Amino acid sequence: MKIVIPDDITGAYSGSAETERLRAKAQVQIIGSHVADPSELAARVRDADIILSFRPAFTRFPATVISACPRLRMICISGTGVEDVDVAEATKRGIAVANVVGSSNRAVAEHALALMLDVARRVADQDRAIRSGTWSAQQGIELGGKTVGIVGLSAIAQNLVPLCNGIGMRVLSWSRNNDAARAQAAGATAVELDRLLSESDVVSLHARLSPQLVGFFDRQKFTRMKHGAIFINTARGELVDETALAAAIEGGHLRGAGLDVFAKQPLATDHPFRRLPNIVMTPASAWNTVDASTRMIRQSIDNVLGFIENRPINVVNPAALAGATT
């Protein structure tokens, strides 16, 4: 059996002792570079029985890549999101798709809070000023006593709520089902989206990406936000109309933004975000702590070994386990 890791861009798998657990069961090939071209990806994984993909590489597995792998029986994504995999095609061919749930929840929640604090107190901006030879203190705002609105009460958001409560913030939430009891259990108050936008000093986005939610945060929603508010996104870049966000900040309606994700990554050299000093940006690294990486790798390998040993876990398309339909 052959396991291919086609996109180990940070050396997470090649540098982990956990990988030896895979080598004891199968031949393992690790490729340590990003691949965007479908034909190149197909060449890398063509003879794989199992593909283990490093989620932070955002490698896409469309039908054309899946169909090029005649031996393929499993695709394991080392993260929660499987939107980059054509799950319907995999299911049709009897290919299990597995994911890892919860390994980076705490890490992303802490990163969201770090972005809030950075934008509120202009930490990065003042650091850059000192390094350039300018000694000029910039006035910030305190988050204690302010209101944070959480859009999408995900597991990550539920880790963020007590962190915000801990520094004295009031927490509002909105999600598509807007379950008041679930919000209360997390330490938040469920409200309608318009109220959340108008009352929140900080809005933190944690919704899951779907075709219906592309560009969900558009000009109208930014206009409804409280004047001087801060916008945080550690979810998916495609959820946001980036042109509208840049305009809301450049025009002075919003105080700033903290962003870990973007519609296209890496960020283009001429992107408007680059010229706005009150946008704090990180390169899709919210998940990336030593602790979270260790959990992610271990759980991914557990998924693969469970499948090999005929005890599949964390399979998002259980119908595939019944066998191919074509």
N, C-alpha and C positions, 0 to 999 in steps of 0.2 A: 504494500500500500504506500502511496506517495502523498505527502502533505506539502503544499506549496504556500509559503507566506510571500506574496508578490510585492509587498509595499512596506517593508519594515524601515520606514524613513528615519526613525530616531535610534535604531538599533535596540529597540525594546525587547524583541524576542531573541536576537542574536546575543544580547548581553545578559540574558536571564538564565539562571540555573534551572528554572522551571521547564525550559525547552527540552532538557534532557529526558523528561518524562515522555515527550513525544517521540524522541529518537529511540527510546526503548521499544516502541510499538510500530514504528514505520520509518520510511525514508523521509527526511525533512529537507526541503530546499528553501532557503531564505534569500530574498533579493532585497537589498537595502536602498532602493531608490523609488521615487514617485513614478507612477505611470498613468498618463491621462488618455493616451491613444488606445482605442478599443482593440485594434489589431495587434499592437504591442502587448497589451495585457493578455489577449488570447494566446499569443505565443508563449508567454510566461507560464500560463496555467493549463495549457492544452492537455498535458498528460497527468493532471492532478486527480486523485480520488477525493481529496478534501482540500478546500481553499480556506486558509485562515487569514483574514484581512485585517490590517491594522486600521481601526476606525478613523483615527485622526488624519490618515492620508486621504480620506474621502474618495476612495477608489470606487468606480462605478462598474456594476456588473449587469449590463443590458442583455437582452435576449441573444444578441449576436455573439457575445462572449460566452454565455452559458451554453449555447448550442455548439460551440467549437470544442467543448470538453466532453468527449464521449464516455469517459470513465467517471465523471464527477458524480459524487453522491452527497456531498455536504458543502455548504458555504457557511463559515462561522465568522461573524462580524464582532470584533472586540470592542463593542459599544452597544448602546441601546438602539440607535436608529438603524433601520434597514431600508430606508427609502432609496438608497443607491443600488439596491438589488431588485431585479425584476422578479419579485417573489412569485407572481402568477406563472411565469415561465418556468421557474425552478420547480414549483409544485406540479405542473403539468408533466415534467420530466422525472418526477420522483426524487428530486434533490431537496434535502432538508436544509432550511435556513435557520441558523441559531444566532442568538445575540447574548450580550452580557448586560444585566440590569443592575443598576445601583452602585457600581464600583466607584464612580466619580461624583456621586451626588453631593457629598460634603465638600469636595474640592471645588466644584462649580459654584456652590452656594457661597463659600468663603470668598471666591474670586469676585462674584457679583457684589458682595459687600465691600471688597477692596476697591472696586471701580467706583462705587458710590462715594466712598470716603475721598478717593483721589480727586474726583471731579468737584466735590463739595469744598475741599480745602486746597485745590490746585497744586497738589504735591508735585506731580511730574513737571508741570509748567514752571514752578519755582526752582526745581532741580536743574532744568535746562537753562534757566536764567543765570543761576550761580555759575554753572559750568562755562557759560559764555562771557562771564566777567561782570554780570549785572547783579547788584545787591539791592533788591527792591521787593519788600514783602507785599504779597497780594492777599487781599481780604477774601476770606471764604465764608461758608455758612456752617452752622452746626446741624447735625442730623437728629440729635436728641430732641424730642418734642415735635418732630416733623412727622408727616404721613408718607408711608411708602405704599404704592399700589402694585400688587403682583398680578400680572396677567397670565393666566394658565397655572393652576394650582398643581404643578407636577411634583414628583418626589424631590426634585432639586429645590423647588420653591418651598416645599414643606421643611426642608433643612434650613432655608434662608429665613423663614419667619421667626424662629426663636433667636437668631442672630440679630435681626432688626429689633425685636422686642428687647433684647439684652442691652441695646444702646439707647433705649427709651423711645423707639419709634412706634407709632400707631400703624397697624397693618390692615389694609383693605385688600380684598382679592376678587377676581372675576375669572370664571372659566366657562366653558361652553355649557356644562350642566349646572354650574353655579350652586352646588350643593351647600346650603348654609351650615348643616351639621358637620360636614367634612371640613369646611373652612374653620369653623369654631374649634374643632379638635386639633387643628394645626396651629391655632393661636391667631387667626385672622378673622375679619368680618366680611362676609360675602355681600357685594353690592353690585348694582348695575354698572356696566362699563362706562357710561357717560359720567356717572357720579365719581367713579374711581379716577377718571382722567381729570375731572375738574377740581378734585380735592387733594390729589396727591402731589407732594413736593418731589417725590422720586417715583418713576414708573419703571418696574423691572419686568422684562419680557421672558416668559418661560413656557410659551405654547409650543406644541408639537407641530412640525411642518406638515402640511398636506396641500394638494393642488388648490383647494378652496381658500387657503390662507396665505398664498403668495401675495406679497404686498399688503398684508393685513393692516400694518401700521402705515397709513397713508397721510396725505396732507390734512384731511379732515380730522383725523385723530390727533395729529400733532397740534392742530389749531385748538382743539378742545382741551388740551392739557393746560394746566395752570401756568400762568406766566412765571418764568424763572425756574421751572421744574427741570429735573435731570432725567435723562432717558438712559436705561441700561439694557443691553442685549447680550445674553450669554446663551441664547437658544439657537436660532438659525438666522443667517443673514437675509435669506430670501423672504422672511416674514416682514421685512421693512422696505418701504420705498425710500431708498437712500438719498435720492434727489430731494425729496420732501423733508427728510430729516436735516440735511445740510442747510436747506433754506430756512428751516425753523430756528436753527442755531445761529446762522449767519445774520438773520434778521433780528435777533435778539429776543425772540419769543421764549426760547429755552435757554437755560443757563449753560448746558453742555450735555455731553453724552459719554458713556463708558461702553466700549464695544469690543467684544471678543470674537465676533463672527461677522462675515460680510457676504454679500450676494455672490461675489467672485473672489476667490482666494488663490494666490496672494493678491493684495490690494494693488490695483493699477497705479502706475507712477503719476498719472494725471487725475487721480480720484479727488473730488472736492474735499473729502475728509482730511486729506493731508495738509491742507492750508489752514485748517481751523485748530488753533491751539487749545481750545476748550473741549476738544474731543480726545479722550484718552483711549488708546487702542492697544490690544494685545493680539498675537497671531494664533487665534483658536487654541489657546493654551490653558483655558480655565480648568480643564480636566487634569492638567499635567502636574501632578505631585508625585513624589516617590511613593507615597502611601497608595494613591489611587492607581498608579501604574502597576504596582505589585498585585493589587486586587484584580485589576482588569486582565492581566496576563494569566494569573492563576485560574480565574473563572473561565477564560477562553479555552485554556488547555483542558480544564475539567469538561467543558462542552464537547470538545473533540474526542477525548478519551471515552467519555460516556457513550458517544455515538459508535466508536469503534467496538466497544464492549457490549453493544446492543442494549444500552440503557440510556437512550437519548434524553437530554434535558435542555430546557430553554429553547425549544424548537418553536418558531413562530408560525410555521405552516405544517401542523401535524398531519394534514391530509397527504403530504408527500411521503410520509412513512408507510402508507399503504401501497406505494409503488407508482411507477410512471403510468400515465394515461395515454401517452403517445410513443 
